[in-house]
Amino acid sequence: MAKESDAFDHRFKLLLTGDSGVGKSSILLRFTDDSFATDQPATIGVDFKVKSIDVEGKKVKLTIWDTAGQERFRTLTSSYYRGAQGVILVYDVTRKETFENLEQWLKEVDMYTNRDGVVKLLVGNKIDKANREVTRADGIEFARNRGMLFIECSAKAKTGIQQAFEELVQKILDSPHLVNNEVSGLNLASRGTQGASNCSC
Ligand SMILES: Nc1nc2c(ncn2[C@@H]2O[C@H](COP(=O)(O)OP(=O)(O)OP(=O)(O)O)[C@@H](O)[C@H]2O)c(=O)[nH]1
């Protein structure tokens, strides 16, 4: 029997992608556990965490998949895009090549996501560091030209992390085609009427 605290209005699948070492796992850990490790190990394949947040008075349960940026895991990670309502593309503002590789990551996102109008958020991480190679203006322009949301953040300094997830969820909530086809499960609006079929998380 599910507890009241398990209940939620919406359940979304999100996915973090981008080059190895840009800070995907660190962003996720900061968001879910409010922790940070300077020696964060590289992700092997995929990992995920679950966290609920309140946005606009709605309780939203997020399953957030963290994919390895290393090339050798690419075949495995590509299968995890399926069912995602939102994708977070991360680059490191102190490593220009991670910004230049975004076009390649976007191609992958468009190839493997299977929902129309998946919300994409571009995140420039590590703004606490002094040796910046990508300006904020470059990030804004890239995101604007491709219809993406944009934010800069620091998983280390706790800047912009909560805001990043809230803005992404807000945009998904504002997209009826994504909200109405969400991953099924226990849900305040449909409790007692819905099974756990079609789970694509
Ligand atoms: N200074 C600083 N370092 C960071 C920040 N975020 C992550 N790091 C460091 O960057 C390194 C890589 O971080 P990860 O979170 O493992 O990067 P990742 O993108 O998940 O890497 P893969 O799992 O290989 O795809 C680690 O040493 C982190 O401590 C940040 O905001 N600021």
The ligand as an SDF file (V2000), in Angstrom:
LIG
                    3D

 32 34  0  0  0  0  0  0  0  0999 V2000
   35.5280   23.3210   -9.7750 N   0  0  0  0  0  0  0  0  0  0  0  0
   34.5040   22.5300  -10.0930 C   0  0  0  0  0  0  0  0  0  0  0  0
   34.7060   21.2120  -10.3300 N   0  0  0  0  0  0  0  0  0  0  0  0
   33.6280   20.4490  -10.6730 C   0  0  0  0  0  0  0  0  0  0  0  0
   32.3140   20.9790  -10.7730 C   0  0  0  0  0  0  0  0  0  0  0  0
   31.4850   19.9740  -11.1410 N   0  0  0  0  0  0  0  0  0  0  0  0
   32.2340   18.8770  -11.2380 C   0  0  0  0  0  0  0  0  0  0  0  0
   33.5240   19.1470  -10.9500 N   0  0  0  0  0  0  0  0  0  0  0  0
   34.6610   18.1940  -10.9640 C   0  0  0  0  0  0  0  0  0  0  0  0
   34.8250   17.7330  -12.3010 O   0  0  0  0  0  0  0  0  0  0  0  0
   35.2260   16.3590  -12.3030 C   0  0  0  0  0  0  0  0  0  0  0  0
   34.2810   15.5410  -13.1980 C   0  0  0  0  0  0  0  0  0  0  0  0
   32.9820   15.5740  -12.6230 O   0  0  0  0  0  0  0  0  0  0  0  0
   31.8880   14.4400  -12.9070 P   0  0  0  0  0  0  0  0  0  0  0  0
   30.6530   14.8640  -12.1990 O   0  0  0  0  0  0  0  0  0  0  0  0
   32.4330   13.0840  -12.6110 O   0  0  0  0  0  0  0  0  0  0  0  0
   31.7340   14.5880  -14.4960 O   0  0  0  0  0  0  0  0  0  0  0  0
   30.7970   13.7090  -15.4820 P   0  0  0  0  0  0  0  0  0  0  0  0
   30.3270   14.6350  -16.5450 O   0  0  0  0  0  0  0  0  0  0  0  0
   29.7410   13.0000  -14.7010 O   0  0  0  0  0  0  0  0  0  0  0  0
   31.8330   12.6640  -16.0890 O   0  0  0  0  0  0  0  0  0  0  0  0
   31.5370   11.1860  -16.7550 P   0  0  0  0  0  0  0  0  0  0  0  0
   30.8910   10.3590  -15.6940 O   0  0  0  0  0  0  0  0  0  0  0  0
   32.8820   10.6650  -17.1720 O   0  0  0  0  0  0  0  0  0  0  0  0
   30.6520   11.4190  -17.9590 O   0  0  0  0  0  0  0  0  0  0  0  0
   35.2360   15.9000  -10.8430 C   0  0  0  0  0  0  0  0  0  0  0  0
   36.5750   15.9660  -10.3720 O   0  0  0  0  0  0  0  0  0  0  0  0
   34.3820   16.9350  -10.1280 C   0  0  0  0  0  0  0  0  0  0  0  0
   34.7650   17.1250   -8.7810 O   0  0  0  0  0  0  0  0  0  0  0  0
   32.1290   22.3750  -10.5120 C   0  0  0  0  0  0  0  0  0  0  0  0
   31.0360   22.9490  -10.5820 O   0  0  0  0  0  0  0  0  0  0  0  0
   33.2610   23.0950  -10.1910 N   0  0  0  0  0  0  0  0  0  0  0  0
  1  2  1  0
  2  3  2  0
  2 32  1  0
  3  4  1  0
  4  5  2  0
  4  8  1  0
  5  6  1  0
  5 30  1  0
  6  7  2  0
  7  8  1  0
  8  9  1  0
  9 10  1  0
  9 28  1  0
 10 11  1  0
 11 12  1  0
 11 26  1  0
 12 13  1  0
 13 14  1  0
 14 15  2  0
 14 16  1  0
 14 17  1  0
 17 18  1  0
 18 19  2  0
 18 20  1  0
 18 21  1  0
 21 22  1  0
 22 23  2  0
 22 24  1  0
 22 25  1  0
 26 27  1  0
 26 28  1  0
 28 29  1  0
 30 31  2  0
 30 32  1  0
M  END
$$$$
